[in-house]
Amino acid sequence: MSPTPARLALLATIAERLLGQPPSPVLKVAIDGVDGAGKTTFADELAATLSKRGQQVIRASIDGFHSPREMRYRLGRHSPEGFYRDSYNLDALQEELLGPLSPGGSGLYRTQVFDVDTDEARYAPQQQAQGGEILLLDGLFLHRPELLRYWNDSIFLKVDFAISVPRGASRGPGYGSPDPHAESNRRYVEGNRLYFAEARPEEHAGIVVNNNDLAAPFIEKMTLHG
């Protein structure tokens, strides 16, 4: 489904904001939100909007930096705390992607180091940033304290659990119950609530987008830059 005029207008507003910021050497932008918030689609649409304006974009997802299953479930298969604290290999994310694209970095980066489906290491080819690109990284928990220093700007997609959980479940078999109160969703819902309490992503985000209605998202907050 093509983006609606309202959605295209919002994407254009955000694209203009990003284009107005100097890369250093790469402008690093987080696109955060709960499971089912629409992060990947939003990031892809924003990348397309920027590309149409002649901007080079690096697209990546934190899903390329999952921790091995043994680490993800070390606190138990249904642990909300384990979901928040252990889902991702933040050291690898910083070493292979965010650090190299930061001031003083080599510019040599990877967008993946692990395949969560096979539970095996899978390294994407190393690439060389030329400088001037915009990195759009989508994923969960991107406003946690360990990562804040990397972001030149960030977007939090705000979606109610009553909407995000059924939206995520609609992807098909294996994506869980559409009921936010189902026991099978407790790990994810409560893990995100722990993240909200500890990291306060809406406070730290440069932009908060209400994405409950995919056809008519709107900006709830936009901080000033410079």
Phi, psi and omega per residue, in radians:
M1 nan 2.286 -3.134
S2 -1.282 2.575 3.088
P3 -1.053 2.515 3.109
T4 -1.296 2.875 3.074
P5 -0.984 -0.678 3.127
A6 -1.124 -0.706 3.137
R7 -1.209 -0.714 3.111
L8 -1.094 -0.662 3.127
A9 -1.149 -0.710 3.117
L10 -1.138 -0.769 3.112
L11 -1.058 -0.683 3.121
A12 -1.128 -0.702 3.117
T13 -1.083 -0.771 -3.132
I14 -1.213 -0.688 3.118
A15 -1.056 -0.761 3.134
E16 -1.100 -0.655 3.093
R17 -1.077 -0.808 -3.110
L18 -1.177 -0.691 -3.141
L19 -1.160 -0.351 3.130
G20 -1.486 0.005 -3.125
Q21 -1.870 2.416 -3.129
P22 -1.280 2.384 3.035
P23 -1.220 2.670 -3.041
S24 -2.531 1.111 -0.152
P25 -1.416 -0.251 3.082
V26 -2.103 2.315 3.079
L27 -1.352 2.044 -3.031
K28 -1.809 2.098 -3.020
V29 -2.178 2.181 3.078
A30 -1.611 2.434 3.031
I31 -2.143 1.787 -2.906
D32 -1.923 2.836 3.078
G33 2.758 2.919 -3.097
V34 -1.255 2.993 3.017
D35 -0.994 2.291 3.132
G36 1.455 0.106 3.137
A37 -1.283 -0.353 -3.118
G38 1.716 0.474 -3.036
K39 -1.104 -0.859 -3.058
T40 -1.138 -0.785 3.114
T41 -1.078 -0.782 -3.138
F42 -1.067 -0.796 -3.133
A43 -1.112 -0.699 3.118
D44 -1.141 -0.717 3.130
E45 -1.181 -0.664 3.104
L46 -1.173 -0.673 3.084
A47 -1.073 -0.734 3.118
A48 -1.129 -0.692 3.118
T49 -1.094 -0.769 3.123
L50 -1.168 -0.723 -3.126
S51 -1.076 -0.651 3.121
K52 -1.127 -0.363 3.093
R53 -1.650 0.177 3.081
G54 1.480 0.205 -3.101
Q55 -1.563 2.291 3.037
Q56 -1.328 2.310 -3.070
V57 -2.182 2.409 2.960
I58 -1.835 2.075 3.132
R59 -1.820 2.330 3.104
A60 -2.661 2.848 3.094
S61 -2.329 2.548 3.074
I62 -1.134 -0.264 3.101
D63 -1.134 -0.285 3.025
G64 -1.409 0.040 -3.081
F65 -2.274 0.611 3.054
H66 -1.105 2.675 2.951
S67 -1.408 2.732 3.039
P68 -1.049 2.707 -3.081
R69 -0.943 -0.720 -3.125
E70 -1.018 -0.669 3.116
M71 -1.320 -0.743 -3.091
R72 -1.055 -0.582 -3.053
Y73 -1.928 0.375 -3.083
R74 -1.144 -0.453 3.094
L75 -1.652 0.105 -3.139
G76 2.033 2.564 -3.061
R77 -1.084 -0.442 -3.054
H78 -1.985 0.288 -3.049
S79 -1.354 2.082 3.035
P80 -1.080 -0.691 3.136
E81 -1.118 -0.696 3.089
G82 -1.101 -0.659 3.112
F83 -1.067 -0.804 -3.125
Y84 -1.226 -0.840 -2.963
R85 -1.476 -0.493 -2.917
D86 -2.078 0.044 -3.074
S87 -1.166 -0.566 -2.963
Y88 -2.198 2.621 3.112
N89 -1.584 1.534 -3.064
L90 -1.198 -0.517 3.097
D91 -1.097 -0.790 3.138
A92 -1.162 -0.684 3.111
L93 -1.021 -0.750 -3.130
Q94 -1.271 -0.706 -3.076
E95 -1.276 -0.643 -3.004
E96 -1.703 -0.379 -3.058
L97 -2.215 -1.058 -2.992
L98 -1.255 -0.761 3.136
G99 -1.070 -0.887 3.137
P100 -1.038 -0.461 -3.115
L101 -1.647 0.090 3.138
S102 -1.682 2.876 3.095
P103 -0.930 2.294 -3.110
G104 1.505 -0.107 3.138
G105 -1.380 2.889 -3.087
S106 -1.316 -0.362 -3.036
G107 1.434 -0.109 3.107
L108 -1.566 1.997 -3.001
Y109 -2.317 2.808 2.996
R110 -2.201 2.622 3.115
T111 -1.806 0.015 3.111
Q112 -2.770 2.479 3.017
V113 -2.291 -0.119 -3.033
F114 -2.604 2.506 3.068
D115 -1.900 1.881 -3.059
V116 -1.187 -0.470 -3.111
D117 -1.224 -0.689 3.130
T118 -1.661 -0.169 -3.081
D119 1.001 0.769 -3.131
E120 -2.393 2.681 3.035
A121 -1.098 2.394 3.045
R122 -2.578 1.851 -3.049
Y123 -1.606 2.147 2.992
A124 -1.183 2.669 3.097
P125 -1.013 2.503 3.086
Q126 -1.289 2.381 -3.133
Q127 -2.152 2.766 -3.120
Q128 -1.915 2.035 3.034
A129 -1.249 2.481 -3.138
Q130 -1.629 -0.253 -3.038
G131 1.674 2.394 -3.120
G132 1.703 -0.130 3.124
E133 -1.312 2.893 2.957
I134 -2.017 2.154 3.029
L135 -1.534 2.166 2.992
L136 -1.938 1.887 -3.133
L137 -1.941 2.061 3.098
D138 -1.780 2.662 3.079
G139 2.766 3.036 3.085
L140 -1.343 2.632 2.896
F141 1.089 0.498 -3.036
L142 -1.352 -0.181 3.076
H143 -1.734 0.311 3.089
R144 -1.199 2.692 -2.969
P145 -0.956 -0.598 -3.084
E146 -1.140 -0.355 -3.032
L147 -1.887 -0.234 -3.006
L148 -0.984 -0.630 -3.043
R149 -1.164 -0.293 -3.098
Y150 -1.472 -0.405 -2.960
W151 -1.448 2.210 2.945
N152 -1.394 -0.472 3.050
D153 -2.767 2.869 -3.121
S154 -2.735 2.683 -3.121
I155 -2.218 2.299 3.021
F156 -1.982 2.100 3.092
L157 -1.530 1.943 -3.068
K158 -1.606 2.044 -3.118
V159 -2.453 2.310 3.115
D160 -1.146 2.544 3.113
F161 -1.038 -0.574 3.132
A162 -1.086 -0.355 3.110
I163 -1.809 -0.762 -3.048
S164 -1.182 -0.658 -3.089
V165 -1.175 -0.883 3.059
P166 -1.062 -0.616 3.123
R167 -1.094 -0.765 3.105
G168 -1.143 -0.716 -3.129
A169 -1.139 -0.473 -3.095
S170 -1.225 -0.133 3.113
R171 -1.158 -0.394 3.076
G172 2.335 -3.062 3.141
P173 -0.968 2.433 3.138
G174 1.659 -0.093 -3.123
Y175 -1.793 0.204 2.971
G176 1.558 -3.125 -3.109
S177 -1.362 2.542 3.060
P178 -1.337 -0.078 -3.114
D179 -1.534 2.005 -3.131
P180 -1.048 -0.399 -3.096
H181 -1.640 -0.005 3.134
A182 -1.119 2.519 -3.138
E183 -1.027 -0.585 -3.134
S184 -1.143 -0.321 3.125
N185 -1.719 -0.068 -3.051
R186 -1.058 -0.726 -3.141
R187 -0.966 -0.733 -3.017
Y188 -1.432 -0.807 -3.126
V189 -1.140 -0.843 -3.120
E190 -1.244 -0.547 3.061
G191 -1.109 -0.706 3.078
N192 -1.186 -0.659 3.101
R193 -1.120 -0.645 3.057
L194 -1.089 -0.745 3.081
Y195 -1.050 -0.798 3.125
F196 -1.008 -0.771 -3.079
A197 -1.179 -0.693 -3.057
E198 -1.481 -0.732 -2.976
A199 -1.773 -0.345 3.123
R200 0.846 1.073 -3.039
P201 -1.070 -0.595 -3.135
E202 -1.139 -0.560 3.117
E203 -1.232 -0.668 -3.035
H204 -1.510 -0.362 -3.081
A205 -1.166 2.477 3.029
G206 -1.241 -0.578 3.140
I207 -2.358 2.330 2.995
V208 -1.988 2.113 3.140
V209 -1.937 2.166 3.001
N210 -1.371 1.950 -3.056
N211 -1.975 0.465 3.096
N212 -1.069 -0.746 3.121
D213 -1.822 1.871 -3.066
L214 -1.080 -0.461 -3.134
A215 -1.404 -0.383 -3.060
A216 -2.471 1.061 3.064
P217 -1.196 2.740 3.103
F218 -2.570 2.712 -3.109
I219 -1.471 2.146 3.062
E220 -1.595 -0.487 -3.098
K221 -2.661 2.423 3.005
M222 -2.537 2.018 -3.138
T223 -1.385 2.795 3.084
L224 -1.482 2.604 3.070
H225 -2.012 2.588 3.096
G226 1.345 nan nan
